[in-house]
Amino acid sequence: MAFDIEMIEKVYANMTSRVDKAREIVGRPLTLTEKILYNHLWDGTPSKAFAKGVDYVDFAPDRVACQDATAQMALLQFMHAGKKTVAVPTTVHCDHLIQAKVGASSDLAVANTQSKEVFDFLSSVSNKYGIGFWKPGSGIIHQIVLENYAFPGGLMIGTDSHTVNAGGLGMLAIGVGGADAVDVMSGMSWELKFPKLIGVKLTGKLSGWTAPKDVILKVADILTVKGGTGAIVEYFGEGATSMSCTGKGTICNMGAEIGATTSTFGYDESMRRYLSATGRQDVVDAADKVASYLTADPEVYANPETYFDQVIEINLSELEPHINGPFTPDRGTPVSKMKAEAAANGWPIKVEWGLIGSCTNSSYEDMARAASIVNQAVELGISPKAEFGINPGSEQIRYTIERDGIIATFEKMGTKVFTNACGPCIGQWDRAGADKGEKNTIVHSFNRNFSKRADGNPNTHAFVTSPEMVAALAISGRLDFNPLTDTLINDKGEEVKLSAPFGDELPKKGFAVEDAGFQAPAADGSGVQIAVSETSDRLQLLAPFQPWDGKNISGAKLLIKAFGKCTTDHISMAGPWLRFRGHLDNISNNMLIGAVNAFNDKTNSVKNQLTGMYDAVPAVARAYKAAGVPSIVVGDHNYGEGSSREHAAMEPRFLGVQAVLVKSFARIHETNLKKQGLLGLTFATEADYDKIQEDDSINITDLVDFAPGKPLTLEFVHADGTKDIILANHTYNEGQIGWFVAGSALNLIAAAGKA
């Protein structure tokens, strides 16, 4: 469980010489992002100034973190790599497979029974290969990483898009698919397109009802869900240094919602306080020796427009609390404008539920500030109008807030305290009445609010806001309640007003915990046996994907032309489907069932060109596969937005899809497609999307000449015999073409392991 201070000191020892050399080569001051990236170059030598957003570069991450839903497939792949142990420190965290329903003790017991097979598998694989294992109930992966493993100046990858949370401690922490994680766990380099840089200058200081969450809600409103694609966001300024470390984590966490590769802050006093409070004074001592290397050079922040590709400035003193949504996290509404916006758009005003927690906002400070609002309501005699639930971020957080009376405060208002796990944030919520499909509003402090994400009801209008605002809106029961100006009626019929929230950044008595839930791996795992039943519906050993046959693709069928937003939730839903994340055949039955068919505006209804009948997307894909007919998926902008789940790439590959052609990709999903041996292509001319017809057959006529920088030619042959010739761009380099030729990146790793 302990952090590896020797590894951290080595990172810092290398940093001074490598950053100095990089600064000399580049010939200018460096941002923090550049310093960390140059220090983690695979070959250790910053030999050139990389072209931002163009060049793929090999890096050497310091550690890997996996959550249980994605760890299953990642570890099933790692078992094929032929390695005796992981090459870098790696942890697995059981936080996704616990459903919120009744309360922590009951829900955890149910999960330990229902998912015992999966938890035992993850535990044994971790034990065998030298991986730290965090048991169910220990907490949410990103909160545990922040408390135990994150450190300023480090480079980490994780099999969850919100790995970026660790940027709150000055890391570059990046969400990836399981195949990327397998590369690093196997001792190989990790490849990333050198990012563009976005600087966010924060002036002023937060006060009153405004919280760190409002910073990223404002940034999301400015940049939209794809405005950060291909970029790393670096926050700086007096406003940045005035915020808590966990507040910084919240901001970085939701950077995934703007498509950013990751986000980070420079090392400062708040990080020192947090590291010390979480038992890592050794890290503070080491970091202080190289403090100037753990933030940007002074000239960068003095003249940011010179060094960043884009600069955004936000005055925290003027920033209002925001409520973002519904259905997308980038639709921002200041609290003062919500009354008019809700009325104009017909959003349900009554708030049914208020939910606090998830990896985004589950720190001690978050819980304390929200509890201060609840405590006021109790003392003022106000009865809550909505139901209320919280998910503490870790067992350490839960134990500490119970000791300090914060949980007791919540319980005075009938709050349900769910397990230290993701719960409703990722669809693991057995919400009573959700199956009725009624139009309703909920508010939460999570990061995503896509349709059906929390409770499976497409008519649930979910709004994202800060924990303190969730508390206020749930107590009032109204979406258009503005706690800065509005009053409530108490049990005596009096008008009362809530005061601004307050809460300690860190516990005055320090953090405490009896059993954090960590299992250290065996010193020698060679004797550990891993058993996967052939009859299991939860776990399935993987068979390698077939290599490319060296020929052009002919006679492929259009599987679906997806219209509008198509996130990884649409491609491979979470919620009840999480139970199949370790079984590729079974999980493939959810492939693209949430995507909207452009030809009939329906979900999970596409034409089977072999029969002329309409059927579910997975059923049609299986029919094509059984007939030996390849298929192709077409999509819209920002295809694959959202979670890092590689199942959204593995399922199409498993069901015979050869290529995915879209207007634009989200970063992680494009990489995942490449890793699994699929063709990830973009329209050279976006208007060509409109030329594609429902009965099309597709030929890729020059795949035999597949090469970096060379577009591919696709013939879309229509039912009447006419055809449209469409050019498709791609971003494959020589190495990635090698993945395609081999059938997947894992096939190459496995071959190398046997050599």
SVG drawing of the C-alpha trace seen along z (x, -y; Angstrom):
<svg xmlns="http://www.w3.org/2000/svg" viewBox="-46 -39 67 64">
<polyline fill="none" stroke="black" stroke-width="0.4" points="0.0,0.0 2.9,-2.4 4.0,-4.8 7.4,-4.0 9.6,-6.8 12.7,-5.4 10.9,-5.4 9.7,-9.0 13.2,-10.2 14.5,-8.6 11.9,-10.5 13.1,-13.7 16.8,-12.9 16.2,-12.4 14.0,-15.4 16.6,-18.1 19.0,-17.0 16.4,-16.1 14.4,-19.2 17.5,-21.4 18.5,-19.6 15.0,-19.9 14.9,-23.6 18.3,-24.0 17.1,-22.1 13.7,-23.8 15.4,-27.2 12.6,-28.6 11.0,-28.3 8.9,-25.2 5.4,-24.6 4.9,-22.1 3.3,-19.7 6.4,-19.8 8.7,-19.2 6.8,-16.1 6.6,-14.7 10.2,-15.3 11.2,-13.7 9.3,-10.6 10.5,-10.1 11.0,-6.4 14.6,-6.8 15.3,-9.4 16.7,-11.9 14.7,-15.0 16.3,-15.0 13.8,-17.3 11.0,-19.7 7.9,-17.5 5.2,-18.9 2.1,-19.3 -0.8,-17.2 1.2,-15.6 4.0,-13.3 3.4,-10.1 5.9,-9.8 7.0,-6.9 6.8,-7.5 7.6,-5.5 4.8,-5.9 5.6,-5.4 2.6,-3.4 -0.7,-1.9 -4.1,-1.9 -7.2,0.3 -10.7,0.3 -12.5,3.7 -14.8,3.4 -11.9,2.6 -9.3,4.6 -11.0,7.8 -10.3,7.4 -6.9,5.8 -5.7,8.6 -7.2,11.3 -5.0,9.7 -2.0,9.4 -2.2,13.2 -1.4,13.7 1.6,11.4 3.9,14.1 5.2,12.0 5.9,13.3 5.2,10.0 4.2,6.4 7.0,4.2 5.8,1.0 3.8,0.6 0.2,1.5 -3.0,1.5 -6.6,2.9 -9.5,1.2 -12.9,2.9 -15.4,-0.1 -17.6,0.4 -19.4,3.7 -21.3,2.5 -24.9,1.5 -26.4,-1.3 -29.9,-0.4 -30.4,-0.1 -27.2,-1.3 -23.6,-0.5 -23.6,2.6 -26.4,4.3 -25.3,3.3 -21.7,4.4 -22.8,7.8 -24.9,8.3 -22.0,7.3 -19.6,9.7 -22.0,12.5 -23.1,11.6 -19.6,10.7 -17.6,13.1 -16.3,15.0 -15.0,11.7 -13.5,10.4 -11.7,13.7 -10.4,13.7 -9.0,10.1 -7.6,10.9 -5.8,14.1 -4.4,12.5 -3.2,9.5 -1.5,11.9 0.2,13.8 1.6,10.9 2.7,8.5 -0.3,6.2 -1.7,4.3 -5.4,5.2 -8.0,2.9 -11.0,4.9 -14.6,4.1 -15.6,1.3 -12.1,-0.1 -13.2,-3.1 -13.2,-4.7 -10.1,-4.2 -9.3,-7.9 -9.8,-8.9 -7.5,-6.0 -4.9,-7.0 -4.9,-10.6 -4.6,-9.4 -1.9,-6.9 0.0,-7.0 -0.2,-10.3 2.8,-12.6 3.8,-15.9 5.7,-15.4 4.7,-11.8 3.2,-10.2 0.5,-7.6 -1.9,-5.8 -5.2,-4.1 -7.9,-2.1 -10.6,-4.7 -11.1,-8.0 -11.1,-9.8 -7.6,-8.7 -7.0,-12.4 -8.1,-13.1 -4.5,-12.7 -3.7,-16.0 -4.8,-17.6 -1.5,-16.5 0.5,-17.8 0.7,-14.5 0.0,-13.9 -2.5,-11.1 -4.1,-9.8 -7.0,-7.5 -6.3,-4.7 -7.7,-1.4 -6.7,1.9 -4.4,2.8 -2.4,-0.4 -2.1,0.6 -0.9,4.1 1.9,2.5 3.2,0.7 2.6,3.6 4.6,5.7 7.6,3.3 7.0,1.7 6.7,-2.0 3.4,-3.8 2.6,-5.9 0.8,-9.3 0.4,-11.9 2.3,-14.9 -0.5,-17.1 -1.4,-20.7 -1.4,-22.9 -4.3,-24.8 -3.6,-27.2 -6.3,-28.2 -5.4,-31.3 -7.3,-31.6 -7.4,-35.0 -9.2,-36.1 -10.4,-33.6 -13.4,-31.4 -15.8,-32.4 -19.4,-31.9 -21.3,-29.3 -18.8,-29.0 -16.6,-25.8 -13.8,-24.3 -16.5,-22.3 -17.7,-25.5 -14.4,-26.2 -14.5,-23.0 -18.3,-23.5 -17.4,-26.9 -14.5,-25.5 -16.7,-22.8 -19.2,-25.4 -16.5,-27.3 -14.7,-24.5 -17.6,-21.9 -17.2,-18.2 -14.6,-18.1 -12.8,-21.4 -10.0,-19.8 -9.4,-16.9 -5.7,-16.3 -4.7,-18.8 -3.5,-18.9 -4.9,-21.6 -2.6,-23.3 -4.1,-25.5 -2.2,-28.4 -2.5,-31.7 -3.4,-33.1 -6.7,-31.4 -5.1,-28.0 -2.8,-28.2 -5.6,-29.4 -7.6,-26.2 -7.3,-22.9 -5.6,-19.9 -8.8,-17.9 -10.5,-20.8 -7.8,-20.7 -8.5,-17.0 -12.2,-17.8 -11.3,-20.2 -8.8,-17.7 -11.3,-14.9 -13.9,-16.6 -11.3,-17.5 -12.3,-14.2 -15.6,-15.8 -14.0,-18.3 -12.0,-15.5 -8.7,-16.6 -5.9,-14.1 -5.4,-15.2 -5.2,-18.3 -2.8,-19.4 -1.6,-22.0 1.8,-23.1 3.2,-21.9 2.2,-24.3 1.4,-24.6 -2.0,-22.9 -0.3,-19.8 2.2,-19.9 -0.6,-20.0 -2.4,-17.1 0.6,-14.9 1.6,-15.4 -2.0,-14.8 -2.1,-11.5 1.2,-10.2 3.5,-11.2 5.9,-13.7 8.7,-11.9 7.2,-12.9 7.1,-16.5 10.7,-16.4 11.7,-15.0 9.5,-17.3 10.7,-20.4 14.2,-19.8 13.1,-20.1 10.1,-22.4 11.0,-24.7 10.9,-21.7 7.4,-20.8 5.7,-23.9 6.2,-25.9 9.0,-28.3 8.1,-31.8 8.1,-33.3 5.4,-30.9 2.8,-32.0 3.9,-35.6 3.2,-35.5 1.0,-32.5 -0.1,-33.4 3.4,-32.9 3.7,-29.3 0.1,-27.8 -1.9,-27.1 -4.9,-28.6 -5.4,-30.6 -8.6,-30.9 -8.9,-33.3 -11.5,-33.0 -11.9,-35.4 -12.9,-33.2 -14.1,-36.2 -16.8,-36.8 -17.6,-33.1 -21.1,-32.0 -22.2,-28.5 -23.1,-26.5 -25.6,-23.8 -24.7,-21.9 -27.0,-19.8 -29.2,-18.0 -27.9,-15.1 -24.5,-16.6 -21.9,-18.0 -20.9,-21.0 -24.3,-22.8 -23.6,-25.4 -26.1,-27.5 -25.2,-30.0 -27.5,-29.5 -28.9,-33.0 -30.2,-32.1 -31.6,-28.6 -35.1,-29.8 -35.4,-31.3 -33.5,-28.5 -35.6,-25.7 -38.8,-27.5 -37.7,-28.1 -36.7,-24.5 -39.4,-22.7 -37.1,-21.0 -38.8,-19.4 -38.4,-21.8 -39.0,-19.4 -35.8,-17.7 -36.4,-14.1 -32.9,-13.1 -29.7,-14.8 -26.5,-12.6 -23.1,-13.5 -19.9,-11.5 -18.3,-9.7 -14.6,-10.0 -15.2,-13.7 -16.4,-15.0 -16.0,-12.6 -13.2,-14.2 -13.3,-15.2 -13.8,-18.8 -16.6,-18.0 -18.5,-16.0 -17.8,-18.7 -19.1,-21.6 -22.2,-19.7 -22.9,-18.6 -22.7,-22.2 -25.8,-22.9 -27.6,-19.9 -26.8,-20.9 -28.2,-24.4 -31.4,-22.9 -31.8,-20.7 -31.2,-23.6 -33.6,-25.9 -36.3,-23.3 -36.4,-22.7 -37.5,-19.3 -35.8,-18.1 -38.1,-17.9 -35.9,-15.4 -34.2,-12.1 -30.6,-12.3 -27.6,-9.9 -23.9,-10.0 -20.9,-7.8 -17.8,-8.5 -14.7,-8.3 -12.8,-5.8 -12.9,-3.8 -10.5,-6.3 -12.8,-9.2 -15.9,-7.3 -14.2,-6.3 -12.9,-9.9 -16.2,-11.6 -18.0,-9.2 -15.6,-9.9 -16.1,-13.7 -19.9,-13.5 -20.4,-14.3 -22.2,-11.1 -24.4,-11.6 -25.3,-15.1 -26.3,-13.7 -28.4,-11.0 -30.4,-13.6 -32.0,-14.4 -32.6,-10.8 -29.6,-10.5 -28.7,-7.1 -25.1,-6.4 -24.1,-4.1 -20.9,-2.0 -17.5,-3.6 -17.9,-3.0 -19.0,-4.6 -22.7,-3.6 -25.1,-5.9 -22.4,-7.7 -21.8,-4.8 -25.3,-3.4 -24.9,-1.1 -28.1,-2.4 -31.2,-0.3 -33.5,-3.3 -37.1,-2.6 -39.5,-3.5 -36.8,-4.2 -38.4,-1.5 -41.5,-3.6 -39.6,-6.0 -41.2,-9.1 -39.8,-12.6 -38.0,-13.8 -35.0,-15.8 -32.0,-14.7 -29.0,-16.7 -25.6,-15.3 -21.9,-16.1 -20.8,-13.5 -18.9,-14.2 -21.2,-12.8 -25.0,-13.1 -25.6,-11.3 -29.1,-10.0 -29.9,-6.9 -26.4,-6.9 -27.4,-7.1 -30.7,-5.1 -31.4,-3.8 -34.3,-6.1 -34.0,-8.2 -36.3,-10.8 -34.2,-11.5 -32.9,-15.0 -29.5,-14.8 -27.8,-18.1 -24.1,-18.3 -23.2,-20.8 -21.1,-21.1 -21.8,-19.0 -23.0,-22.1 -25.3,-23.1 -26.6,-19.5 -27.4,-19.8 -29.2,-23.1 -31.2,-22.0 -32.2,-18.7 -33.3,-20.4 -35.4,-23.0 -36.7,-20.4 -36.4,-22.8 -34.0,-23.1 -34.5,-26.8 -33.7,-27.5 -30.9,-30.0 -29.4,-29.7 -27.6,-33.0 -30.9,-35.0 -33.9,-32.8 -35.5,-31.8 -37.2,-28.6 -40.1,-28.0 -39.4,-26.1 -41.6,-24.0 -42.8,-27.1 -43.9,-28.8 -41.0,-31.2 -38.9,-32.4 -35.3,-31.4 -32.2,-31.6 -29.3,-29.3 -25.8,-30.7 -22.8,-30.0 -21.2,-26.5 -18.1,-26.0 -15.9,-23.0 -12.4,-22.1 -10.0,-21.4 -8.5,-18.6 -9.6,-16.9 -8.3,-18.7 -7.7,-15.4 -6.1,-13.9 -7.3,-11.0 -8.0,-7.7 -9.0,-4.2 -9.1,-0.7 -8.9,1.4 -8.3,-0.5 -9.0,2.6 -5.6,3.2 -4.2,6.6 -0.5,6.8 0.6,9.3 2.6,12.4 6.3,11.9 6.5,14.8 3.3,15.4 4.5,18.2 2.6,20.8 -0.7,18.9 -3.3,20.7 -5.9,18.8 -9.0,20.7 -11.7,19.5 -14.6,21.9 -15.6,22.7 -19.2,22.4 -18.9,19.0 -21.1,16.2 -18.9,13.6 -15.4,14.5 -14.0,15.9 -10.4,16.5 -9.5,14.6 -8.7,16.0 -6.4,13.9 -8.0,11.9 -7.0,13.1 -4.3,11.2 -5.1,9.2 -5.2,11.5 -3.3,8.9 -6.2,8.2 -8.5,5.3 -11.9,5.4 -14.7,6.3 -18.4,6.6 -18.6,5.3 -22.1,4.4 -23.1,1.2 -24.0,2.3 -25.2,-1.1 -24.9,-4.7 -25.0,-6.3 -26.5,-9.8 -25.5,-12.4 -23.9,-11.8 -22.5,-8.3 -20.5,-7.9 -18.9,-4.7 -22.1,-4.4 -24.0,-4.2 -21.5,-1.7 -21.1,0.5 -23.5,-0.4 -22.6,-0.2 -25.2,0.4 -26.4,4.0 -24.0,4.8 -21.0,4.3 -21.4,7.9 -20.2,9.1 -17.1,7.0 -14.9,10.1 -16.8,12.1 -16.3,10.8 -19.0,12.9 -21.7,11.9 -20.8,8.2 -20.9,8.0 -24.7,8.4 -24.8,4.7 -22.8,3.5 -24.2,0.2 -27.6,0.8 -27.8,-2.8 -26.7,-4.3 -29.4,-6.1 -29.8,-4.7 -29.7,-7.6 -32.2,-5.9 -35.1,-5.3 -34.2,-7.4 -34.5,-4.3 -32.0,-2.6 -31.0,1.0 -32.9,1.4 -30.9,1.9 -31.5,3.5 -30.0,7.0 -29.1,6.8 -29.0,10.6 -32.7,10.9 -34.2,7.4 -35.5,7.5 -34.8,5.2 -33.2,6.6 -31.0,5.6 -27.5,4.4 -25.6,7.2 -27.9,9.8 -27.3,8.3 -23.5,8.2 -23.6,11.8 -25.5,12.8 -22.9,11.1 -20.1,12.7 -21.6,16.1 -22.0,15.6 -18.4,14.5 -19.4,11.0 -17.4,8.1 -19.2,5.0 -18.5,1.3 -19.8,-1.2 -20.3,-4.9 -20.6,-7.6 -20.8,-11.3 -18.6,-13.9 -16.6,-13.0 -17.5,-9.3 -16.5,-7.3 -16.7,-10.3 -16.7,-9.4 -15.3,-6.4 -12.1,-4.7 -13.8,-1.3 -12.1,0.7 -15.1,3.0 -16.5,0.4 -13.6,1.4 -13.3,5.1 -17.0,5.8 -17.1,4.6 -13.8,6.4 -15.2,9.6 -18.4,9.3 -16.7,8.9 -16.6,5.1 -13.6,4.2 -13.7,0.4 -15.3,-2.5 -15.7,-5.6 -16.7,-8.8 -16.5,-12.6 -14.2,-12.8 -13.1,-10.6 -12.6,-11.0 -8.9,-10.3 -9.1,-7.2 -11.6,-5.5 -9.6,-6.0 -6.5,-4.5 -8.6,-1.6 -9.8,-0.8 -6.2,-0.7 -5.0,1.5 -7.7,4.1 -6.8,4.3 -9.7,2.2 -9.5,-0.6 -10.4,-3.9 -11.1,-6.3 -12.4,-9.8 -14.2,-11.4 -11.8,-13.5 -14.9,-15.5 -17.5,-15.5 -20.4,-16.0 -19.7,-12.5 -21.5,-11.2 -24.8,-12.2 -24.0,-10.1 -24.1,-6.8 -27.3,-4.8 -28.9,-2.1 -28.4,0.8 -24.8,0.0 -22.0,2.5 -18.5,1.2 -15.2,1.9 -11.9,0.5 -10.0,0.6 -6.4,-0.3 -6.0,1.3 -3.0,3.3 -1.2,-0.1 -2.1,-1.1 0.6,-3.6 1.1,-6.5 -0.3,-9.8 -2.0,-8.1 -5.9,-8.3 -7.8,-5.1 -10.4,-4.9 -13.9,-3.5 -16.5,-2.6 -20.1,-2.8 -22.1,-0.7 -25.8,-1.6 -28.8,0.8 -29.4,-0.7 -25.9,0.1 -24.6,-3.4 -21.7,-4.2 -20.0,-7.0 -16.2,-7.1 -15.2,-8.5 -11.7,-9.3 -11.0,-8.5 -8.1,-9.9 -6.4,-8.1 -3.6,-8.8 -1.9,-5.4 1.9,-5.4 4.1,-2.4 3.9,-0.8 0.1,-1.1 -0.2,0.3 1.8,3.2 -1.0,3.7 -3.5,3.9 -1.5,6.4 -0.9,8.6 -4.6,8.5 -4.1,6.5 -1.4,4.9 -1.6,7.8 -0.8,10.3 2.6,8.5 3.2,8.5 2.4,12.2 4.7,13.0 7.5,11.0 7.0,12.8 7.3,16.2 10.4,15.2"/>
</svg>
